[in-house]
Amino acid sequence: MTDQETRALISETIEATVERLKAAGLLQQTKRSAREKTEELLRQYPLFKLIKGKRRTIELVARVDEALAKIAADPYYKIIEKHYFNREGLENIAFDLDISTKTARKHKQRLLGVLSSLLFSDETIQEIFFK
């Protein structure tokens, strides 16, 4: 078997193995965007606040508190609290705030973008300018 044939066989084997792993759900993309990380962080935030004595958790909660304080004056800040901390759906939030669901979604995304930039600024810059 030639060197070229060996490389082709290895390449085919790797591709088939990767496809089988993906189909079985055993191979997932681990790179998440800054926005996805921000959403997950906001979902876990109420639980993180309950944890005492863990230095990294305390630092993370402080960073999130600081970022939230910077958007707290926004008239649509309640959307973030209700959606991520109270796990309310956008339809209910829109009804409570007397706005349309589309408006609630738009402002949730806008505020999420601001938080993402505050919490993961380096990654956000990388995603915007270097992808």
C-alpha positions as CSV (number, residue, x, y, z in Angstrom):
1,M,0.0,0.0,0.0
2,T,1.4,3.4,-1.0
3,D,1.7,6.3,1.4
4,Q,-1.1,8.1,-0.5
5,E,-3.4,5.1,-0.2
6,T,-2.6,4.8,3.5
7,R,-3.5,8.5,4.1
8,A,-6.7,8.2,2.1
9,L,-7.7,5.1,4.2
10,I,-7.0,6.9,7.5
11,S,-8.9,10.0,6.3
12,E,-12.0,7.9,5.4
13,T,-11.8,6.0,8.7
14,I,-11.6,9.3,10.7
15,E,-14.5,10.8,8.8
16,A,-16.7,7.7,9.2
17,T,-15.9,7.6,13.0
18,V,-16.7,11.3,13.4
19,E,-20.0,10.9,11.7
20,R,-20.9,7.9,13.9
21,L,-20.0,9.8,17.0
22,K,-22.1,12.8,15.9
23,A,-25.1,10.5,15.1
24,A,-24.8,8.9,18.6
25,G,-24.7,12.4,20.2
26,L,-21.2,11.7,21.6
27,L,-19.5,14.5,19.8
28,Q,-20.7,18.0,20.3
29,Q,-19.4,21.4,19.5
30,T,-17.9,22.8,22.6
31,K,-17.3,26.4,21.3
32,R,-20.2,28.5,22.5
33,S,-20.7,32.1,21.6
34,A,-20.4,34.9,24.2
35,R,-24.2,35.3,23.9
36,E,-24.9,31.6,24.6
37,K,-22.5,31.7,27.6
38,T,-24.3,34.8,28.9
39,E,-27.7,33.1,28.6
40,E,-26.5,30.0,30.4
41,L,-24.8,32.2,33.1
42,L,-28.1,34.2,33.6
43,R,-30.0,30.9,34.0
44,Q,-27.6,29.6,36.6
45,Y,-27.1,33.0,38.4
46,P,-29.8,32.5,41.0
47,L,-28.2,29.2,42.1
48,F,-24.7,30.7,42.0
49,K,-25.8,33.4,44.4
50,L,-26.7,30.8,47.0
51,I,-23.2,29.3,47.0
52,K,-21.0,30.5,49.8
53,G,-17.3,30.1,50.3
54,K,-16.3,29.3,46.7
55,R,-13.9,32.1,45.5
56,R,-14.5,31.7,41.8
57,T,-18.3,31.6,42.2
58,I,-18.2,34.7,44.5
59,E,-16.1,36.5,41.8
60,L,-18.5,35.4,39.0
61,V,-21.6,36.6,41.0
62,A,-19.9,39.9,41.6
63,R,-19.2,40.4,37.9
64,V,-22.8,39.5,37.0
65,D,-24.1,41.8,39.7
66,E,-21.9,44.6,38.3
67,A,-23.1,44.0,34.8
68,L,-26.8,43.9,35.9
69,A,-26.4,47.1,37.8
70,K,-25.2,48.8,34.6
71,I,-28.5,47.9,32.8
72,A,-30.8,48.1,35.8
73,A,-32.1,51.6,34.8
74,D,-33.2,50.4,31.4
75,P,-37.0,50.5,31.2
76,Y,-37.0,46.9,29.9
77,Y,-34.6,45.4,32.5
78,K,-37.5,43.5,34.1
79,I,-37.5,41.2,31.0
80,I,-34.1,39.9,32.0
81,E,-35.1,39.3,35.6
82,K,-38.4,37.6,34.7
83,H,-37.1,35.5,31.8
84,Y,-33.8,34.2,33.3
85,F,-34.3,34.4,37.0
86,N,-38.0,33.6,37.3
87,R,-38.1,31.4,34.2
88,E,-41.2,33.2,32.8
89,G,-42.0,33.0,29.1
90,L,-41.9,36.0,26.9
91,E,-45.6,35.9,26.3
92,N,-46.3,36.3,30.0
93,I,-43.7,38.9,30.4
94,A,-45.1,40.9,27.5
95,F,-48.6,40.7,29.0
96,D,-47.3,41.8,32.4
97,L,-45.4,44.8,30.9
98,D,-48.3,45.6,28.5
99,I,-46.1,45.3,25.4
100,S,-46.1,43.0,22.4
101,T,-44.2,39.7,22.5
102,K,-42.1,41.0,19.6
103,T,-41.1,44.0,21.6
104,A,-40.3,41.9,24.6
105,R,-38.1,39.6,22.4
106,K,-36.4,42.6,20.8
107,H,-35.5,44.2,24.1
108,K,-34.4,40.8,25.7
109,Q,-32.0,40.3,22.8
110,R,-30.7,43.9,23.0
111,L,-30.1,43.7,26.8
112,L,-28.6,40.2,26.4
113,G,-26.1,41.8,23.8
114,V,-25.2,44.5,26.3
115,L,-24.6,41.9,29.1
116,S,-22.7,39.7,26.7
117,S,-20.4,42.6,25.9
118,L,-19.9,43.5,29.6
119,L,-19.3,39.9,30.7
120,F,-17.4,38.5,27.8
121,S,-15.9,41.5,26.1
122,D,-12.9,39.8,24.6
123,E,-14.9,37.0,23.1
124,T,-17.5,39.4,21.8
125,I,-14.9,41.5,20.0
126,Q,-13.4,38.3,18.6
127,E,-16.8,37.2,17.2
128,I,-17.6,40.6,15.7
129,F,-14.3,41.4,14.1
130,F,-12.4,38.2,13.6
131,K,-14.8,35.5,12.5
